Amino acid sequence: MNHGLIEIDHLLTSVEDPVAAGTSFERMGFTVTPLSRTESMGIMNRLVLMTPVQDGTANFIELMGMSDPARTHPEMRALLAGPEGTRSMVLATLDAQASVDELRIDGYEVARPVSLERKWRLPDGKVLDVAFDVIMPIEAPLLFNACRYRTREHYVRPDWLAHRNGALRMTAVLCCAEDVRAAAAYYSKLFGCAPRPIPSGGLEIMPANVSLRLHEARSVRDRFPGAAPRAPTGYFGYRIQVRDLGRLRECLHAGNVRHWSGSGSVVVPTDAAHGNLIEFEEGRQA
């Protein structure tokens, strides 16, 4: 049973200022969507959209901040408070209510899905009608929630999926776990697939095309100095596949973005990417 959770879809990242955060990602060579405001909730975001592999899903990094904390729901305000970085892993489902029903049968404490609709006004005056069903965050070793798109076409617009740095897609979510085996067991049950060891140490759970990679804090510090999260268990970054690492390096140099080269990868540290380490790897379009 995978509880209808078909993919790791995107990461909700808390940033102090989504406009400034978007500019940081543009300096890395990404295309970033225009600012979107949800005035009734006092929040705003920009998205770094990449190409998903399967229907019904998206693939992106969400840069979210509060525009009016007084209007922001207390739970959302608490979620976004504190240092910048990933707050929740958002999973894709094709039927939010069916996923909730399956999760409840299996003992998860989860509220009924919430249907949301809003208008996204673009700088050129065009208005996009955005609609989706959300399963609210669930307490877990690593916080997660889920969504079902009703207007997925807005998340796969060709002009927003094309990036100067050659970015194709997010391929992995990088995490620390105080107890790697226990965390892996939790997400193995959630996704209905067995964990497997990864060469760099730790365990990986791969529900579809994006994997959840769990490491001990010590191994993270050895491989990525300064990247371990403040808590023993938490998100610390993600992996993105690009067409060509040379092209990526040119964009990073042009944007004056601090980075270093690893074994077959290029790494942008957390202080240059709003609380998340980004590991770039070379790949091909699926």
C-alpha positions in Angstrom: 0.0 0.0 0.0 1.3 3.5 -0.9 -1.8 5.3 0.4 -2.2 6.8 -3.1 0.9 8.9 -2.6 2.5 8.5 -6.0 5.5 10.8 -5.9 7.6 13.3 -3.9 6.2 16.3 -5.7 7.8 19.5 -4.2 9.4 21.0 -1.2 7.9 23.8 0.8 10.8 26.1 1.7 10.4 28.9 4.2 12.2 32.1 3.2 12.2 35.6 4.7 11.5 37.3 1.4 10.3 35.3 -1.6 11.2 38.1 -4.0 14.8 38.2 -2.8 15.0 34.4 -2.7 13.7 34.2 -6.2 16.5 36.6 -7.3 19.1 34.3 -5.6 17.8 31.4 -7.7 17.8 33.5 -10.8 21.5 34.2 -10.2 22.0 30.4 -10.3 20.5 30.3 -13.7 17.0 29.2 -12.8 13.8 30.6 -14.2 11.6 31.6 -11.2 7.8 32.3 -11.4 6.5 35.8 -10.7 5.4 36.5 -7.1 2.1 35.0 -6.2 0.1 36.4 -3.2 -2.7 34.7 -1.3 -3.9 37.8 0.5 -6.6 36.0 2.6 -3.9 33.8 4.1 -1.2 36.5 4.4 1.3 34.4 2.4 3.3 34.8 -0.8 5.5 32.5 -2.9 7.7 32.1 -6.0 8.3 28.7 -7.6 11.3 27.0 -9.2 9.4 24.7 -11.5 11.1 21.7 -13.2 9.9 18.8 -15.4 8.0 16.0 -13.7 8.2 12.5 -15.2 4.7 11.2 -14.6 1.2 12.6 -15.1 -0.6 14.2 -12.2 2.6 15.4 -10.5 4.8 18.5 -10.6 8.4 18.9 -9.6 9.5 22.1 -7.9 10.9 24.1 -5.1 8.4 26.5 -3.4 9.9 29.6 -1.9 7.2 30.8 0.6 7.1 33.6 3.1 4.5 35.6 5.1 3.2 38.9 3.5 1.0 39.7 6.5 1.6 37.5 9.6 -1.6 38.9 11.2 -3.6 37.2 8.5 -1.6 34.0 8.5 -3.2 31.0 10.1 -1.4 30.1 13.4 -0.3 26.7 12.1 1.1 28.1 8.9 2.8 31.0 10.9 4.5 28.4 13.1 5.5 26.3 10.1 7.2 29.3 8.4 8.8 30.8 11.5 12.5 30.4 12.2 15.5 30.0 10.0 15.1 29.6 6.3 15.0 26.1 4.9 12.7 23.2 3.9 9.7 22.8 6.2 7.7 20.1 4.5 8.0 17.4 1.8 4.8 17.7 -0.4 3.6 14.4 -1.9 1.4 14.0 -5.0 -1.9 12.2 -4.9 -4.5 11.7 -7.7 -7.3 11.6 -5.1 -6.8 13.4 -1.8 -9.9 12.0 0.0 -9.0 8.4 -1.0 -5.4 9.0 0.3 -6.8 10.3 3.6 -9.1 7.3 3.9 -6.2 4.9 3.3 -3.9 6.7 5.7 -6.6 6.6 8.4 -7.2 2.9 7.9 -3.4 2.4 8.4 -3.4 4.4 11.7 -2.2 7.8 10.6 -3.8 10.8 12.2 -4.7 13.0 9.3 -7.4 15.6 8.8 -9.8 15.7 5.8 -8.4 17.4 2.7 -9.0 21.1 2.1 -10.0 22.4 -1.3 -8.4 25.7 -2.2 -8.9 28.0 -5.1 -7.2 31.3 -5.8 -6.3 33.7 -8.6 -2.7 34.3 -9.6 -2.2 37.7 -11.3 0.9 37.8 -13.6 2.9 40.9 -14.4 1.4 41.0 -17.9 -2.1 41.2 -16.5 -3.1 37.6 -17.2 -4.9 35.9 -14.4 -4.5 32.2 -13.7 -7.2 30.3 -11.8 -5.3 27.9 -9.5 -7.1 25.0 -7.7 -5.9 22.1 -5.7 -6.8 19.8 -2.8 -4.4 19.8 0.2 -3.8 17.2 2.9 -2.4 19.3 5.8 1.0 18.5 7.3 1.3 15.3 9.2 3.6 15.0 12.2 6.3 12.5 11.3 10.1 12.0 11.6 10.2 14.5 8.7 7.1 16.6 8.3 5.1 16.0 5.1 1.8 16.7 3.5 0.2 16.0 0.1 -1.7 17.7 -2.7 -3.9 16.9 -5.7 -3.7 19.3 -8.6 -6.9 20.4 -10.3 -5.1 22.9 -12.5 -1.8 21.2 -13.1 -1.3 22.9 -16.4 0.0 26.0 -14.6 2.9 24.0 -13.1 4.1 22.6 -16.4 4.2 25.7 -18.6 7.1 25.3 -21.0 8.4 28.9 -20.5 8.7 28.3 -16.7 10.3 24.8 -17.1 13.2 26.2 -19.3 16.3 27.1 -17.2 19.6 28.8 -18.4 21.5 26.4 -16.1 20.0 23.4 -17.8 18.0 22.2 -14.8 15.8 19.2 -15.6 14.3 18.0 -12.3 14.7 17.5 -8.6 15.8 13.9 -8.2 16.3 13.6 -4.4 15.4 15.1 -1.1 18.4 15.1 1.3 17.8 14.6 5.1 19.4 13.9 8.4 18.0 11.4 10.8 19.0 10.7 14.3 17.9 7.1 13.8 18.2 6.4 10.1 16.7 2.9 10.2 13.7 4.0 12.2 13.0 6.9 9.8 13.5 4.7 6.8 11.0 2.2 8.3 8.4 4.9 8.7 8.7 6.1 5.1 9.0 2.6 3.7 5.6 1.9 5.2 4.2 5.2 4.0 5.3 4.6 0.4 5.0 0.9 0.3 8.5 0.2 -0.9 11.6 -1.1 0.7 14.6 1.1 1.7 17.9 0.5 0.0 21.5 1.4 0.9 23.2 4.3 -0.9 26.9 4.4 -1.8 27.6 7.5 0.3 26.1 5.9 3.4 22.5 6.0 4.7 19.3 4.7 3.2 17.1 5.7 0.3 13.3 5.3 -0.2 12.2 5.8 -3.8 8.4 5.8 -4.2 8.7 6.8 -7.9 11.2 9.1 -9.6 12.3 11.3 -6.7 14.0 9.7 -3.7 14.1 10.4 0.0 17.7 10.1 1.1 18.4 9.6 4.8 21.8 10.2 6.3 23.4 10.3 9.8 24.4 13.8 10.8 28.1 12.7 11.0 28.2 11.5 7.4 26.5 14.7 6.2 29.1 16.8 8.0 31.9 14.8 6.4 30.5 15.1 2.9 28.9 18.5 3.1 30.7 20.6 5.7 28.2 22.9 7.5 25.2 21.3 5.9 23.7 19.3 8.7 20.4 20.7 10.0 20.1 22.4 13.4 18.0 19.5 14.7 19.2 15.8 14.8 16.5 15.0 12.2 15.5 17.3 9.4 15.7 18.3 5.8 19.0 19.9 4.7 18.9 20.0 0.9 18.0 18.4 -2.4 19.6 17.1 -5.6 18.8 18.6 -9.0 19.7 17.0 -12.3 21.0 19.3 -15.0 21.9 18.7 -18.7 25.6 19.8 -18.4 27.6 20.6 -15.3 29.9 22.9 -17.3 26.9 25.0 -18.4 25.8 25.1 -14.7 29.2 26.3 -13.5 29.1 29.1 -16.1 25.8 30.3 -14.7 27.1 30.1 -11.1 30.2 32.0 -12.0 28.2 34.6 -13.8 25.9 35.0 -10.9 28.8 35.1 -8.4 27.2 32.2 -6.5 29.5 30.3 -4.2 29.9 26.6 -5.0 32.3 23.7 -5.1 32.8 20.6 -7.2 32.5 17.2 -5.7 32.8 13.7 -7.2 30.7 14.1 -10.3 28.6 16.9 -8.8 28.5 20.6 -8.1 27.4 21.8 -4.7 25.9 25.2 -3.7 26.0 25.6 0.1 23.1 26.3 2.4 24.1 30.0 3.0 23.9 30.6 -0.8 20.5 28.9 -1.3 18.3 30.1 1.5 18.9 27.3 4.0 19.1 24.4 1.6 22.2 22.7 0.2 21.8 22.0 -3.5 23.7 19.2 -5.1 23.7 19.3 -8.9 24.3 16.1 -10.9 24.5 15.6 -14.7 21.7 13.7 -16.5 19.5 13.5 -19.5 16.0 14.5 -20.3 13.6 11.6 -19.6 
